[in-house]
Amino acid sequence: MNKQNKLIQPIIRNRPFQRYILLVLVSTVFFVLFLTSALVNIPDHDPDTAIAAPAPESPDPGVITQPEPTPGNDPAPSFEQPPEVLPTPEPVKDSICPLTGVPMEESKTRLRPLAISLSNVPEALPMNGVSQADIIYEVLIESGHTRLLGIFQDFTNVSKVGSIRSARHYTAEIAHSYDAIFITAGGSPLGYAEIREQGITHMDEVGGSRREIFFRDRLRVPGMRFESLHSVVITNDRVMRWFPEYDFPLIHDESFDQGLFFVEDGTPVNGERAEEIAVKFSSHRTTGFIYDPAEKVYHMRHFNRDFIDANNDEKPAFTNVLVIKTSIRGLPGDSDGRRDVTTIGAGEGYFINGGRYIEINWSRADKDAPYVYTNKDGSLLELGRGKSYICIISTSTDMSVTFN
């Protein structure tokens, strides 16, 4: 035994032999680590799972399904690539207001709008709520004055509108073209007759029809107290409180279609310049519009001043201005000088948008139909998305429109 040790010890103490032993040990350690890593990364696979899986049910014939992959032909899984990211679904497009083409809550798109008759004389200034109307009509009445008709699709955010004035038979016809709830403070004899004959839903402060929605704001005009004239307003809290209690529908019939078409930019192709507009209604009543190229809207001027809304101290802004030419004449036998304005039939007019104007045609088939606007080639007119101001003037030479 001692003889064997004497033979082995010189070998062990030999430096080349020590290096060889160390190299073997290090190689063995690396091989074990590599083998362990490989075994850890092998994916689990239970062959009984695929065999025991039940056969798929017959697909619903109305559902499109993808074919199941063939076992054994799947590509090897890659653990270096991130998992598949599903595409983000497209957002649901907002519903569109039928009067402006601007997005609004879907539940409000089928509401019957409010059509509110508004004063338009200096004594009634400042006005409330005009900037919040979706469409404003201006039309001649007696004594060379004009009256406004504001069309509101969604009244929930309008705090106050006024001053409210009386109906005329042609403003009732315009309101009816929108299937609107017509709101007035009084009316002419022909106005009341038109409302009855057409079955127009009517809220009247003076006539006592559901007067609870109205409010007499006798301090509305600064420095003046009106016990009746120019003090009548309507507020959204009263509308929200009382309308559900009334016995008329608040929603359009499914067949109703306002028939207006909108695009993002309604500037007329090849239109003429219209940065300043003057619409003459009578010898002492002209409404002006000035184009704001930064905002791409028109602001109204009347009585030689900017129109300011008392609700928010803002100037009403209109993307579209339309001028309709029709027959306007004195009402036979009316001692107060009231007018007869034709709203049925067809005629010509102007469409103004984006600092440009073109000539257009308008038509309305009957008293139950909406207005239809077309280009001169007969194609439907495309309005710009936003609010509209519509002026109704006579075909006679005492009314006119000028552009600059």
HUGIKA-V198655 format. One record per backbone hydrogen bond with DSSP energy under -1.0 kcal/mol. NH is the residue of the N-H (numbers start at 1). CO is the residue of the C=O. Records with the same first field share a line. If there is no record, write none. Layout:
BEGIN
NH=CO + CO
END
This chain:
BEGIN
5=1
6=2
7=3
8=4
9=5
12=8
13=9
18=14
19=15
20=16
21=17
22=18
23=19
24=20
25=21
26=22
27=23
28=24
29=25
30=26
31=27
32=28
33=29
34=30
35=31
36=32
37=33
38=34
39=35
40=36
41=37
49=46
51=47
52=48
53=49
63=60
73=70
97=102
101=97
104=95
108=105
109=106
111=108
112=250
114=152
115=181
116=150
117=183
118=148
119=163
124=121
125=122
128=162
132=129
133=130
134=151
135=151
136=388
137=149
138=390
139=147
141=145
145=142
147=139
148=118
149=137
150=116
151=135
152=114
158=155
161=234
162=128
164=232
165=117
167=186
172=168
173=169
174=170
175=171
176=172
177=173
178=175
179=176
180=175
181=113
182=201
183=115
184=203
185=165
188=167
192=188
193=189
194=190
195=191
196=192
197=193
198=194
200=195
203=182
205=184
209=204
213=210
214=211
215=233
217=231
218=216
220=217
224=221
231=228
233=215
234=161
239=235
240=236
241=237
242=238
243=239
245=242
246=243
252=110
256=253
263=383
271=268
272=357
274=355
277=289
278=402
279=287
280=400
281=285
282=285
285=282
287=279
288=301
289=277
290=299
291=275
292=297
296=292
297=292
298=318
299=290
301=288
302=305
305=302
307=300
309=314
310=127
313=309
318=298
319=387
320=387
321=352
322=389
323=350
324=391
325=348
326=393
329=340
331=338
334=331
337=334
340=329
342=327
345=364
347=362
349=360
350=323
351=358
352=321
353=356
356=353
357=272
358=351
360=349
361=374
362=347
363=372
364=345
369=366
372=363
374=361
375=379
378=375
381=373
383=261
385=263
386=100
388=134
389=320
390=136
391=322
392=138
393=324
395=326
399=396
400=280
402=278
404=276
END
